[in-house]
Amino acid sequence: MIITLKKNAPKHDVDKLIDKFEGMNLQVTMIQGDNYNVFGLVGDTSIVDEKSVMANPIVYNVQRVAQPYKLANRMFHPEDTIVDVNGIQIGGKKIAMIAGPCSVEGENQICRIAKEVKAAGADMLRGGAYKPRTSPYAFQGMGTAGIMSMVKAREETGLPIVSELMSAEHLDEFVENVDIIQIGARNMQNFDLLKAVGKTKKPILLKRGMSATIQEWIMAAEYIMSEGNPNVIFCERGIRTFETYTRNTLDLSVVPIIKERTHLPIIIDPSHAAGDYKLIESLSLAAIAAGADGLIIEVHDDPENAWSDGAQSLKPKRYAELIEKGKAIAKVIGREL
């Protein structure tokens, strides 16, 4: 429910109304504007009598929100949310570039690639230390050793690090060492894990489930935000369709939809969507044109011998070329890369 107050409503009366709603176990979110103050009510608003609220002399309008998500809803938060990651903004004018290998293969490897992607123009380093794989016999990641190798790469390059958390068991390790905690597609509806990361203040990169609707995806973000963490970044990585030519089908329509329905930033992962390095550049440029707030791209300097997903990894030189082309697209739409 959204309640709009009349202009210059006395603070005492506003506080009294807020106290009333909080006494009904409703969460009140205040939105201050130039002409009107608005606050949103989150919780079981069925107990609120709209007519009695409208009878209050300081209330201008009462509107119920049809969507089940509240905290992520742009109606509650008209301004874009910008997530700050060690001074790098996701959701602002500059498009954030995240790059690195699918899997950390050792300290030398991740430090070497970190330097290469930074030289190409990347803002952050990605790398998998705990790997969710379809086959139980595939490489599952280096675990803690992989995380600490990424920490070393950050020390050498200054790049914030992004890595996927698979279990709340390792949450403390990630809170201490990782700058953006990624929740992968397979865990998008792992509600206990979502609530656990929601209790932190770390930026959360929330990937869309491979068969998830947009509303299910937004509701997953709502789980995180309902626990007190507003720093959620959506990540579209392709959805499962009947098409088999690509690994998944990249749904770029989600960019304007997410921006219309929510105030949260959204980035695109063309690597997992395509599964083929030859398609990455075209999909990346299209994502920039669509208004994405960032790209997370797999980059490896020896993809033929990568421990996982080499077929969808760009070499550093090709990544640098993509960034140069992306700058031209970004300029056309009034953004920077």
MARVEXFI-645702 format. One record per residue (C-alpha): residue number from 0; x, y, z; residue in three letters. Coordinates in nm, 3 decimals, always signed. Example, Ala and Ser with C-alpha at 12.3 -4.5 7.8 and 13.67 -1.06 7.14 Angstrom:
BEGIN
+------+---------+---------+---------+------+
| resi |       X |       Y |       Z | resn |
+------+---------+---------+---------+------+
|    0 |  +1.230 |  -0.450 |  +0.780 |  ALA |
|    1 |  +1.367 |  -0.106 |  +0.714 |  SER |
+------+---------+---------+---------+------+
//
This chain:
BEGIN
+------+---------+---------+---------+------+
| resi |       X |       Y |       Z | resn |
+------+---------+---------+---------+------+
|    0 |  +0.000 |  +0.000 |  +0.000 |  MET |
|    1 |  +0.122 |  +0.351 |  -0.086 |  ILE |
|    2 |  +0.001 |  +0.654 |  +0.108 |  ILE |
|    3 |  +0.057 |  +1.004 |  -0.027 |  THR |
|    4 |  +0.050 |  +1.286 |  +0.227 |  LEU |
|    5 |  -0.064 |  +1.640 |  +0.163 |  LYS |
|    6 |  +0.197 |  +1.908 |  +0.108 |  LYS |
|    7 |  +0.344 |  +2.053 |  +0.429 |  ASN |
|    8 |  +0.176 |  +1.792 |  +0.651 |  ALA |
|    9 |  +0.284 |  +1.863 |  +1.013 |  PRO |
|   10 |  +0.566 |  +1.636 |  +1.128 |  LYS |
|   11 |  +0.384 |  +1.556 |  +1.453 |  HIS |
|   12 |  +0.081 |  +1.427 |  +1.262 |  ASP |
|   13 |  +0.301 |  +1.229 |  +1.020 |  VAL |
|   14 |  +0.488 |  +1.064 |  +1.307 |  ASP |
|   15 |  +0.159 |  +0.980 |  +1.476 |  LYS |
|   16 |  +0.031 |  +0.810 |  +1.161 |  LEU |
|   17 |  +0.354 |  +0.616 |  +1.117 |  ILE |
|   18 |  +0.340 |  +0.500 |  +1.480 |  ASP |
|   19 |  -0.013 |  +0.375 |  +1.417 |  LYS |
|   20 |  +0.096 |  +0.161 |  +1.122 |  PHE |
|   21 |  +0.405 |  +0.030 |  +1.298 |  GLU |
|   22 |  +0.174 |  -0.069 |  +1.584 |  GLY |
|   23 |  -0.004 |  -0.288 |  +1.329 |  MET |
|   24 |  +0.328 |  -0.469 |  +1.259 |  ASN |
|   25 |  +0.365 |  -0.299 |  +0.921 |  LEU |
|   26 |  +0.698 |  -0.181 |  +0.786 |  GLN |
|   27 |  +0.689 |  +0.185 |  +0.685 |  VAL |
|   28 |  +0.921 |  +0.313 |  +0.412 |  THR |
|   29 |  +0.930 |  +0.692 |  +0.370 |  MET |
|   30 |  +0.982 |  +0.854 |  +0.029 |  ILE |
|   31 |  +1.040 |  +1.229 |  +0.045 |  GLN |
|   32 |  +0.964 |  +1.442 |  -0.261 |  GLY |
|   33 |  +0.962 |  +1.812 |  -0.347 |  ASP |
|   34 |  +0.585 |  +1.853 |  -0.328 |  ASN |
|   35 |  +0.458 |  +1.542 |  -0.151 |  TYR |
|   36 |  +0.580 |  +1.289 |  +0.100 |  ASN |
|   37 |  +0.488 |  +0.929 |  +0.032 |  VAL |
|   38 |  +0.531 |  +0.621 |  +0.241 |  PHE |
|   39 |  +0.484 |  +0.258 |  +0.156 |  GLY |
|   40 |  +0.344 |  -0.005 |  +0.387 |  LEU |
|   41 |  +0.487 |  -0.356 |  +0.370 |  VAL |
|   42 |  +0.324 |  -0.647 |  +0.546 |  GLY |
|   43 |  -0.033 |  -0.767 |  +0.586 |  ASP |
|   44 |  -0.205 |  -0.452 |  +0.463 |  THR |
|   45 |  -0.543 |  -0.630 |  +0.447 |  SER |
|   46 |  -0.597 |  -0.512 |  +0.804 |  ILE |
|   47 |  -0.575 |  -0.147 |  +0.695 |  VAL |
|   48 |  -0.908 |  +0.027 |  +0.629 |  ASP |
|   49 |  -0.850 |  +0.256 |  +0.331 |  GLU |
|   50 |  -1.150 |  +0.476 |  +0.410 |  LYS |
|   51 |  -1.035 |  +0.546 |  +0.764 |  SER |
|   52 |  -0.688 |  +0.632 |  +0.637 |  VAL |
|   53 |  -0.835 |  +0.869 |  +0.376 |  MET |
|   54 |  -1.033 |  +1.036 |  +0.654 |  ALA |
|   55 |  -0.707 |  +1.155 |  +0.810 |  ASN |
|   56 |  -0.670 |  +1.528 |  +0.721 |  PRO |
|   57 |  -0.301 |  +1.491 |  +0.624 |  ILE |
|   58 |  -0.362 |  +1.208 |  +0.373 |  VAL |
|   59 |  -0.397 |  +1.297 |  +0.005 |  TYR |
|   60 |  -0.431 |  +0.951 |  -0.151 |  ASN |
|   61 |  -0.421 |  +0.577 |  -0.070 |  VAL |
|   62 |  -0.327 |  +0.319 |  -0.332 |  GLN |
|   63 |  -0.295 |  -0.056 |  -0.299 |  ARG |
|   64 |  -0.005 |  -0.222 |  -0.482 |  VAL |
|   65 |  -0.115 |  -0.520 |  -0.688 |  ALA |
|   66 |  +0.229 |  -0.677 |  -0.725 |  GLN |
|   67 |  +0.337 |  -0.915 |  -0.448 |  PRO |
|   68 |  +0.682 |  -0.755 |  -0.426 |  TYR |
|   69 |  +0.704 |  -0.433 |  -0.226 |  LYS |
|   70 |  +1.061 |  -0.342 |  -0.134 |  LEU |
|   71 |  +1.187 |  -0.397 |  -0.489 |  ALA |
|   72 |  +0.890 |  -0.215 |  -0.640 |  ASN |
|   73 |  +0.961 |  +0.114 |  -0.815 |  ARG |
|   74 |  +0.634 |  +0.252 |  -0.680 |  MET |
|   75 |  +0.787 |  +0.240 |  -0.333 |  PHE |
|   76 |  +1.125 |  +0.368 |  -0.447 |  HIS |
|   77 |  +1.101 |  +0.588 |  -0.759 |  PRO |
|   78 |  +1.472 |  +0.664 |  -0.777 |  GLU |
|   79 |  +1.717 |  +0.413 |  -0.925 |  ASP |
|   80 |  +1.919 |  +0.222 |  -0.667 |  THR |
|   81 |  +2.293 |  +0.247 |  -0.720 |  ILE |
|   82 |  +2.492 |  -0.030 |  -0.553 |  VAL |
|   83 |  +2.838 |  +0.078 |  -0.444 |  ASP |
|   84 |  +3.113 |  -0.183 |  -0.456 |  VAL |
|   85 |  +3.433 |  -0.041 |  -0.310 |  ASN |
|   86 |  +3.378 |  +0.287 |  -0.491 |  GLY |
|   87 |  +3.253 |  +0.127 |  -0.816 |  ILE |
|   88 |  +2.888 |  +0.203 |  -0.885 |  GLN |
|   89 |  +2.646 |  -0.042 |  -1.043 |  ILE |
|   90 |  +2.335 |  +0.132 |  -1.166 |  GLY |
|   91 |  +2.485 |  +0.473 |  -1.235 |  GLY |
|   92 |  +2.590 |  +0.637 |  -1.560 |  LYS |
|   93 |  +2.894 |  +0.412 |  -1.603 |  LYS |
|   94 |  +2.833 |  +0.055 |  -1.720 |  ILE |
|   95 |  +3.018 |  -0.184 |  -1.487 |  ALA |
|   96 |  +3.239 |  -0.447 |  -1.650 |  MET |
|   97 |  +3.307 |  -0.771 |  -1.464 |  ILE |
|   98 |  +3.538 |  -1.032 |  -1.616 |  ALA |
|   99 |  +3.743 |  -1.337 |  -1.530 |  GLY |
|  100 |  +3.757 |  -1.714 |  -1.566 |  PRO |
|  101 |  +3.472 |  -1.952 |  -1.497 |  CYS |
|  102 |  +3.691 |  -2.132 |  -1.242 |  SER |
|  103 |  +3.986 |  -2.026 |  -1.036 |  VAL |
|  104 |  +4.266 |  -2.268 |  -1.131 |  GLU |
|  105 |  +4.534 |  -2.139 |  -0.897 |  GLY |
|  106 |  +4.687 |  -1.818 |  -0.766 |  GLU |
|  107 |  +4.916 |  -1.759 |  -1.064 |  ASN |
|  108 |  +4.634 |  -1.812 |  -1.312 |  GLN |
|  109 |  +4.380 |  -1.580 |  -1.146 |  ILE |
|  110 |  +4.637 |  -1.307 |  -1.076 |  CYS |
|  111 |  +4.757 |  -1.320 |  -1.436 |  ARG |
|  112 |  +4.407 |  -1.298 |  -1.580 |  ILE |
|  113 |  +4.312 |  -1.024 |  -1.333 |  ALA |
|  114 |  +4.593 |  -0.808 |  -1.466 |  LYS |
|  115 |  +4.490 |  -0.881 |  -1.824 |  GLU |
|  116 |  +4.122 |  -0.794 |  -1.780 |  VAL |
|  117 |  +4.209 |  -0.481 |  -1.583 |  LYS |
|  118 |  +4.436 |  -0.367 |  -1.866 |  ALA |
|  119 |  +4.148 |  -0.430 |  -2.107 |  ALA |
|  120 |  +3.913 |  -0.210 |  -1.902 |  GLY |
|  121 |  +3.738 |  -0.436 |  -1.652 |  ALA |
|  122 |  +3.618 |  -0.286 |  -1.324 |  ASP |
|  123 |  +3.583 |  -0.611 |  -1.127 |  MET |
|  124 |  +3.712 |  -0.967 |  -1.130 |  LEU |
|  125 |  +3.489 |  -1.275 |  -1.138 |  ARG |
|  126 |  +3.599 |  -1.628 |  -1.059 |  GLY |
|  127 |  +3.438 |  -1.948 |  -0.939 |  GLY |
|  128 |  +3.580 |  -2.109 |  -0.627 |  ALA |
|  129 |  +3.278 |  -2.328 |  -0.546 |  TYR |
|  130 |  +3.133 |  -2.462 |  -0.870 |  LYS |
|  131 |  +2.779 |  -2.598 |  -0.916 |  PRO |
|  132 |  +2.818 |  -2.850 |  -1.198 |  ARG |
|  133 |  +2.558 |  -3.062 |  -1.372 |  THR |
|  134 |  +2.779 |  -3.370 |  -1.338 |  SER |
|  135 |  +2.903 |  -3.480 |  -0.993 |  PRO |
|  136 |  +3.223 |  -3.595 |  -1.164 |  TYR |
|  137 |  +3.309 |  -3.253 |  -1.311 |  ALA |
|  138 |  +3.553 |  -3.014 |  -1.143 |  PHE |
|  139 |  +3.379 |  -2.864 |  -0.839 |  GLN |
|  140 |  +3.617 |  -2.576 |  -0.771 |  GLY |
|  141 |  +3.911 |  -2.510 |  -0.542 |  MET |
|  142 |  +3.697 |  -2.392 |  -0.250 |  GLY |
|  143 |  +3.871 |  -2.179 |  +0.012 |  THR |
|  144 |  +4.201 |  -2.196 |  -0.176 |  ALA |
|  145 |  +4.024 |  -2.042 |  -0.476 |  GLY |
|  146 |  +3.877 |  -1.761 |  -0.267 |  ILE |
|  147 |  +4.217 |  -1.677 |  -0.119 |  MET |
|  148 |  +4.373 |  -1.681 |  -0.466 |  SER |
|  149 |  +4.116 |  -1.420 |  -0.570 |  MET |
|  150 |  +4.198 |  -1.214 |  -0.262 |  VAL |
|  151 |  +4.561 |  -1.218 |  -0.375 |  LYS |
|  152 |  +4.453 |  -1.103 |  -0.722 |  ALA |
|  153 |  +4.261 |  -0.816 |  -0.564 |  ARG |
|  154 |  +4.569 |  -0.716 |  -0.369 |  GLU |
|  155 |  +4.774 |  -0.706 |  -0.688 |  GLU |
|  156 |  +4.521 |  -0.527 |  -0.910 |  THR |
|  157 |  +4.275 |  -0.344 |  -0.686 |  GLY |
|  158 |  +3.981 |  -0.514 |  -0.863 |  LEU |
|  159 |  +3.687 |  -0.603 |  -0.636 |  PRO |
|  160 |  +3.605 |  -0.974 |  -0.658 |  ILE |
|  161 |  +3.281 |  -1.154 |  -0.743 |  VAL |
|  162 |  +3.226 |  -1.522 |  -0.662 |  SER |
|  163 |  +2.935 |  -1.762 |  -0.625 |  GLU |
|  164 |  +2.811 |  -1.877 |  -0.286 |  LEU |
|  165 |  +2.644 |  -2.218 |  -0.294 |  MET |
|  166 |  +2.576 |  -2.277 |  +0.074 |  SER |
|  167 |  +2.518 |  -2.069 |  +0.386 |  ALA |
|  168 |  +2.788 |  -2.288 |  +0.542 |  GLU |
|  169 |  +3.048 |  -2.070 |  +0.369 |  HIS |
|  170 |  +2.875 |  -1.735 |  +0.423 |  LEU |
|  171 |  +3.120 |  -1.601 |  +0.682 |  ASP |
|  172 |  +3.409 |  -1.676 |  +0.445 |  GLU |
|  173 |  +3.239 |  -1.481 |  +0.167 |  PHE |
|  174 |  +3.141 |  -1.187 |  +0.387 |  VAL |
|  175 |  +3.502 |  -1.155 |  +0.498 |  GLU |
|  176 |  +3.670 |  -1.197 |  +0.159 |  ASN |
|  177 |  +3.434 |  -1.136 |  -0.133 |  VAL |
|  178 |  +3.307 |  -0.797 |  -0.254 |  ASP |
|  179 |  +2.996 |  -0.919 |  -0.443 |  ILE |
|  180 |  +2.831 |  -1.246 |  -0.343 |  ILE |
|  181 |  +2.677 |  -1.420 |  -0.641 |  GLN |
|  182 |  +2.369 |  -1.636 |  -0.602 |  ILE |
|  183 |  +2.363 |  -1.868 |  -0.901 |  GLY |
|  184 |  +2.070 |  -1.969 |  -1.122 |  ALA |
|  185 |  +2.031 |  -2.304 |  -0.946 |  ARG |
|  186 |  +1.999 |  -2.131 |  -0.608 |  ASN |
|  187 |  +1.768 |  -1.847 |  -0.711 |  MET |
|  188 |  +1.486 |  -2.002 |  -0.510 |  GLN |
|  189 |  +1.697 |  -2.143 |  -0.229 |  ASN |
|  190 |  +1.500 |  -1.932 |  +0.017 |  PHE |
|  191 |  +1.709 |  -2.017 |  +0.324 |  ASP |
|  192 |  +2.021 |  -1.904 |  +0.137 |  LEU |
|  193 |  +1.847 |  -1.586 |  +0.018 |  LEU |
|  194 |  +1.744 |  -1.502 |  +0.373 |  LYS |
|  195 |  +2.098 |  -1.570 |  +0.497 |  ALA |
|  196 |  +2.261 |  -1.327 |  +0.250 |  VAL |
|  197 |  +1.979 |  -1.084 |  +0.326 |  GLY |
|  198 |  +2.110 |  -1.057 |  +0.679 |  LYS |
|  199 |  +2.440 |  -0.920 |  +0.545 |  THR |
|  200 |  +2.501 |  -0.583 |  +0.384 |  LYS |
|  201 |  +2.713 |  -0.726 |  +0.104 |  LYS |
|  202 |  +2.608 |  -0.655 |  -0.255 |  PRO |
|  203 |  +2.427 |  -0.961 |  -0.391 |  ILE |
|  204 |  +2.436 |  -1.057 |  -0.758 |  LEU |
|  205 |  +2.114 |  -1.254 |  -0.810 |  LEU |
|  206 |  +2.110 |  -1.464 |  -1.125 |  LYS |
|  207 |  +1.781 |  -1.557 |  -1.286 |  ARG |
|  208 |  +1.683 |  -1.921 |  -1.259 |  GLY |
|  209 |  +1.699 |  -2.105 |  -1.588 |  MET |
|  210 |  +1.320 |  -2.154 |  -1.595 |  SER |
|  211 |  +1.212 |  -1.868 |  -1.368 |  ALA |
|  212 |  +0.952 |  -1.608 |  -1.457 |  THR |
|  213 |  +1.039 |  -1.243 |  -1.408 |  ILE |
|  214 |  +0.802 |  -1.219 |  -1.111 |  GLN |
|  215 |  +0.962 |  -1.523 |  -0.945 |  GLU |
|  216 |  +1.302 |  -1.360 |  -0.996 |  TRP |
|  217 |  +1.187 |  -1.031 |  -0.842 |  ILE |
|  218 |  +1.033 |  -1.219 |  -0.551 |  MET |
|  219 |  +1.369 |  -1.386 |  -0.491 |  ALA |
|  220 |  +1.519 |  -1.036 |  -0.462 |  ALA |
|  221 |  +1.235 |  -0.949 |  -0.224 |  GLU |
|  222 |  +1.346 |  -1.234 |  +0.004 |  TYR |
|  223 |  +1.692 |  -1.078 |  +0.029 |  ILE |
|  224 |  +1.561 |  -0.725 |  +0.081 |  MET |
|  225 |  +1.304 |  -0.833 |  +0.339 |  SER |
|  226 |  +1.591 |  -0.937 |  +0.566 |  GLU |
|  227 |  +1.740 |  -0.587 |  +0.552 |  GLY |
|  228 |  +1.986 |  -0.598 |  +0.261 |  ASN |
|  229 |  +1.893 |  -0.345 |  -0.012 |  PRO |
|  230 |  +2.207 |  -0.410 |  -0.222 |  ASN |
|  231 |  +2.064 |  -0.647 |  -0.483 |  VAL |
|  232 |  +2.179 |  -0.661 |  -0.845 |  ILE |
|  233 |  +1.981 |  -0.867 |  -1.096 |  PHE |
|  234 |  +2.173 |  -1.079 |  -1.348 |  CYS |
|  235 |  +2.011 |  -1.224 |  -1.659 |  GLU |
|  236 |  +2.206 |  -1.529 |  -1.780 |  ARG |
|  237 |  +1.968 |  -1.681 |  -2.030 |  GLY |
|  238 |  +1.666 |  -1.903 |  -1.980 |  ILE |
|  239 |  +1.588 |  -2.257 |  -2.091 |  ARG |
|  240 |  +1.377 |  -2.276 |  -2.407 |  THR |
|  241 |  +1.323 |  -2.527 |  -2.688 |  PHE |
|  242 |  +1.625 |  -2.384 |  -2.875 |  GLU |
|  243 |  +1.941 |  -2.598 |  -2.866 |  THR |
|  244 |  +2.173 |  -2.394 |  -3.089 |  TYR |
|  245 |  +2.278 |  -2.186 |  -2.788 |  THR |
|  246 |  +2.334 |  -2.302 |  -2.432 |  ARG |
|  247 |  +2.041 |  -2.086 |  -2.315 |  ASN |
|  248 |  +1.825 |  -1.814 |  -2.469 |  THR |
|  249 |  +1.925 |  -1.462 |  -2.366 |  LEU |
|  250 |  +1.616 |  -1.260 |  -2.272 |  ASP |
|  251 |  +1.712 |  -0.895 |  -2.320 |  LEU |
|  252 |  +1.350 |  -0.786 |  -2.275 |  SER |
|  253 |  +1.409 |  -0.819 |  -1.901 |  VAL |
|  254 |  +1.627 |  -0.506 |  -1.900 |  VAL |
|  255 |  +1.347 |  -0.254 |  -1.966 |  PRO |
|  256 |  +1.098 |  -0.467 |  -1.770 |  ILE |
|  257 |  +1.317 |  -0.480 |  -1.457 |  ILE |
|  258 |  +1.384 |  -0.108 |  -1.485 |  LYS |
|  259 |  +1.013 |  -0.033 |  -1.520 |  GLU |
|  260 |  +0.897 |  -0.260 |  -1.238 |  ARG |
|  261 |  +1.186 |  -0.222 |  -0.993 |  THR |
|  262 |  +1.449 |  +0.031 |  -0.889 |  HIS |
|  263 |  +1.732 |  -0.224 |  -0.879 |  LEU |
|  264 |  +2.021 |  -0.245 |  -1.129 |  PRO |
|  265 |  +2.051 |  -0.528 |  -1.379 |  ILE |
|  266 |  +2.354 |  -0.674 |  -1.554 |  ILE |
|  267 |  +2.381 |  -0.930 |  -1.833 |  ILE |
|  268 |  +2.583 |  -1.253 |  -1.851 |  ASP |
|  269 |  +2.619 |  -1.330 |  -2.224 |  PRO |
|  270 |  +2.869 |  -1.612 |  -2.159 |  SER |
|  271 |  +2.626 |  -1.852 |  -1.993 |  HIS |
|  272 |  +2.347 |  -1.745 |  -2.225 |  ALA |
|  273 |  +2.537 |  -1.826 |  -2.543 |  ALA |
|  274 |  +2.779 |  -2.100 |  -2.440 |  GLY |
|  275 |  +2.985 |  -1.996 |  -2.743 |  ASP |
|  276 |  +3.258 |  -1.731 |  -2.738 |  TYR |
|  277 |  +3.178 |  -1.629 |  -3.097 |  LYS |
|  278 |  +2.840 |  -1.490 |  -2.989 |  LEU |
|  279 |  +2.957 |  -1.296 |  -2.685 |  ILE |
|  280 |  +3.043 |  -0.968 |  -2.856 |  GLU |
|  281 |  +2.709 |  -0.931 |  -3.037 |  SER |
|  282 |  +2.507 |  -1.015 |  -2.726 |  LEU |
|  283 |  +2.716 |  -0.778 |  -2.514 |  SER |
|  284 |  +2.670 |  -0.485 |  -2.750 |  LEU |
|  285 |  +2.297 |  -0.555 |  -2.767 |  ALA |
|  286 |  +2.280 |  -0.562 |  -2.386 |  ALA |
|  287 |  +2.450 |  -0.223 |  -2.364 |  ILE |
|  288 |  +2.206 |  -0.080 |  -2.619 |  ALA |
|  289 |  +1.913 |  -0.225 |  -2.421 |  ALA |
|  290 |  +2.020 |  -0.032 |  -2.112 |  GLY |
|  291 |  +2.196 |  -0.294 |  -1.900 |  ALA |
|  292 |  +2.394 |  -0.157 |  -1.605 |  ASP |
|  293 |  +2.682 |  -0.398 |  -1.654 |  GLY |
|  294 |  +2.821 |  -0.710 |  -1.815 |  LEU |
|  295 |  +2.977 |  -1.015 |  -1.651 |  ILE |
|  296 |  +3.186 |  -1.200 |  -1.909 |  ILE |
|  297 |  +3.405 |  -1.507 |  -1.883 |  GLU |
|  298 |  +3.764 |  -1.437 |  -1.991 |  VAL |
|  299 |  +4.046 |  -1.692 |  -1.998 |  HIS |
|  300 |  +4.392 |  -1.663 |  -2.154 |  ASP |
|  301 |  +4.400 |  -2.034 |  -2.244 |  ASP |
|  302 |  +4.036 |  -2.136 |  -2.302 |  PRO |
|  303 |  +4.133 |  -2.453 |  -2.488 |  GLU |
|  304 |  +4.272 |  -2.588 |  -2.160 |  ASN |
|  305 |  +4.033 |  -2.421 |  -1.915 |  ALA |
|  306 |  +3.912 |  -2.642 |  -1.632 |  TRP |
|  307 |  +3.552 |  -2.541 |  -1.705 |  SER |
|  308 |  +3.352 |  -2.358 |  -1.973 |  ASP |
|  309 |  +3.641 |  -2.277 |  -2.203 |  GLY |
|  310 |  +3.409 |  -2.277 |  -2.505 |  ALA |
|  311 |  +3.229 |  -1.966 |  -2.380 |  GLN |
|  312 |  +3.537 |  -1.774 |  -2.266 |  SER |
|  313 |  +3.690 |  -1.481 |  -2.452 |  LEU |
|  314 |  +4.064 |  -1.433 |  -2.471 |  LYS |
|  315 |  +4.186 |  -1.105 |  -2.315 |  PRO |
|  316 |  +4.262 |  -0.945 |  -2.653 |  LYS |
|  317 |  +3.911 |  -1.010 |  -2.781 |  ARG |
|  318 |  +3.766 |  -0.883 |  -2.454 |  TYR |
|  319 |  +3.957 |  -0.557 |  -2.495 |  ALA |
|  320 |  +3.819 |  -0.522 |  -2.848 |  GLU |
|  321 |  +3.464 |  -0.576 |  -2.718 |  LEU |
|  322 |  +3.508 |  -0.298 |  -2.463 |  ILE |
|  323 |  +3.628 |  -0.054 |  -2.729 |  GLU |
|  324 |  +3.320 |  -0.126 |  -2.942 |  LYS |
|  325 |  +3.098 |  -0.107 |  -2.635 |  GLY |
|  326 |  +3.220 |  +0.244 |  -2.560 |  LYS |
|  327 |  +3.069 |  +0.367 |  -2.887 |  ALA |
|  328 |  +2.729 |  +0.210 |  -2.809 |  ILE |
|  329 |  +2.735 |  +0.347 |  -2.454 |  ALA |
|  330 |  +2.804 |  +0.698 |  -2.579 |  LYS |
|  331 |  +2.500 |  +0.690 |  -2.809 |  VAL |
|  332 |  +2.267 |  +0.619 |  -2.514 |  ILE |
|  333 |  +2.434 |  +0.871 |  -2.285 |  GLY |
|  334 |  +2.637 |  +0.630 |  -2.075 |  ARG |
|  335 |  +3.001 |  +0.541 |  -2.026 |  GLU |
|  336 |  +3.197 |  +0.220 |  -2.039 |  LEU |
+------+---------+---------+---------+------+
//
